[in-house]
Amino acid sequence: DRCGGAIFIESESRFSTTNSYFRNNTANFIGGAIARYIGNYQTVPGWITNSTFESNTAVFDGGAVATLFGFGLTIESSTFHKNKITSRSAAAVIANFASATINNSTFIDNTGPSGTTVLYGSLTVNNSIIAQSSASMIKVCNSGPTVSGNRGNLVTDNSCTGVTSSYPAAPTTNSAIVRFADL
């Protein structure tokens, strides 16, 4: 129950999760649904494809998914809805001392205490919707310039690096800040 409420991937293990539904999982440390702890900053491929993460909770990092100390995680065509962090960072996905690429995915109403964000760490995000239905909810990205990817994203605040265009964004070349109602 400490790491990965549903799945814990350790060391040099490769993994692939496809067409899966993770709901109401809890971790008392990191990765409410999935925790990936590689160590030694290695590149080990991992894929999450066409999966849904709903109402998962972690205490410290990654309410839905946490990848730490390793590279090579790709999240594709997945949905993150109402995941939660109770302290520190990343209500949905964290890549800390690691990196991840997120493509064609949707993040809606992921929550945490003040100072936390929906996404945290070295993430490249492309063609995704990252939305909070209220301006009083946590920010989308951490304050540092660690979230990149400026192709086709729609976000509901200006906290992500590279997302400065107003709606509508030029197709596939820019990202746009939109109101929740616009989505």
CORWO-V396683 format. One record per residue. RES is the residue in one letter. PHI is phi in whole degrees, 0 to 359 (* if undefined). OMEGA is omega as a letter, one per 30 degrees, with the letter a starting at -180 (NA if undefined). NEAR is the number of other C-alpha atoms within 12 Angstrom. Layout:
res = (RES	RES)
phi = (PHI	PHI)
omega = (OMEGA	OMEGA)
near = (NEAR	NEAR)
//
This chain:
res = (D	R	C	G	G	A	I	F	I	E	S	E	S	R	F	S	T	T	N	S	Y	F	R	N	N	T	A	N	F	I	G	G	A	I	A	R	Y	I	G	N	Y	Q	T	V	P	G	W	I	T	N	S	T	F	E	S	N	T	A	V	F	D	G	G	A	V	A	T	L	F	G	F	G	L	T	I	E	S	S	T	F	H	K	N	K	I	T	S	R	S	A	A	A	V	I	A	N	F	A	S	A	T	I	N	N	S	T	F	I	D	N	T	G	P	S	G	T	T	V	L	Y	G	S	L	T	V	N	N	S	I	I	A	Q	S	S	A	S	M	I	K	V	C	N	S	G	P	T	V	S	G	N	R	G	N	L	V	T	D	N	S	C	T	G	V	T	S	S	Y	P	A	A	P	T	T	N	S	A	I	V	R	F	A	D	L)
phi = (*	275	233	71	301	244	223	239	251	234	59	266	286	272	209	216	239	228	51	244	233	250	221	60	272	223	232	281	227	232	67	308	252	230	240	233	241	271	82	59	53	278	260	232	298	209	226	237	229	49	237	240	239	228	57	268	222	230	286	254	225	71	304	250	226	233	236	232	58	192	236	105	273	236	247	230	49	236	238	236	227	56	280	218	239	262	198	74	207	60	294	248	225	235	234	250	54	201	216	210	243	240	234	51	238	232	236	226	50	273	232	185	288	307	95	268	224	288	241	210	111	272	239	250	240	227	51	234	250	233	231	241	286	221	295	279	282	299	293	286	239	292	290	287	278	260	261	235	103	237	252	72	276	239	231	260	212	260	277	265	298	84	250	233	286	275	291	276	278	295	306	60	249	231	247	227	267	230	279	303	297	295	292)
omega = (a	a	l	a	l	a	l	l	a	l	a	a	l	l	l	l	a	l	a	a	a	a	l	l	a	l	a	l	a	l	a	l	a	l	a	a	a	a	l	l	a	l	l	a	l	a	l	a	l	a	a	l	a	l	l	a	l	a	a	a	l	l	l	a	l	l	a	l	l	a	l	l	l	l	a	l	a	a	l	a	l	l	a	l	a	l	l	a	l	l	a	a	l	l	a	a	a	l	l	l	l	a	l	a	a	l	a	l	l	a	l	l	l	a	l	a	l	l	l	l	a	a	l	a	a	l	a	l	l	a	l	a	l	l	a	l	a	l	a	a	l	a	l	a	a	l	a	a	a	a	l	l	l	a	a	l	a	a	a	l	l	l	a	a	l	l	f	l	l	a	l	a	a	l	a	l	a	l	l	a	l	a	NA)
near = (21	23	34	36	34	31	30	28	33	25	23	21	21	24	25	24	28	19	17	22	25	35	26	23	33	37	34	25	30	47	48	48	50	49	45	48	38	32	21	16	20	24	25	30	26	33	32	40	26	25	29	34	46	33	32	42	49	44	36	37	48	52	55	57	60	53	55	40	29	33	33	34	43	36	41	30	29	36	38	47	35	32	42	47	44	32	24	27	43	48	54	58	63	50	44	36	26	32	37	41	35	43	32	30	35	37	42	37	35	43	43	36	22	19	24	34	44	52	57	45	39	36	38	37	43	35	34	35	39	47	42	36	26	18	17	16	25	34	36	46	41	33	23	18	18	26	34	33	31	32	29	32	44	45	49	39	37	28	28	37	33	30	36	27	26	22	23	21	22	18	17	18	19	28	35	38	33	27	22	21	12	16	21)
//
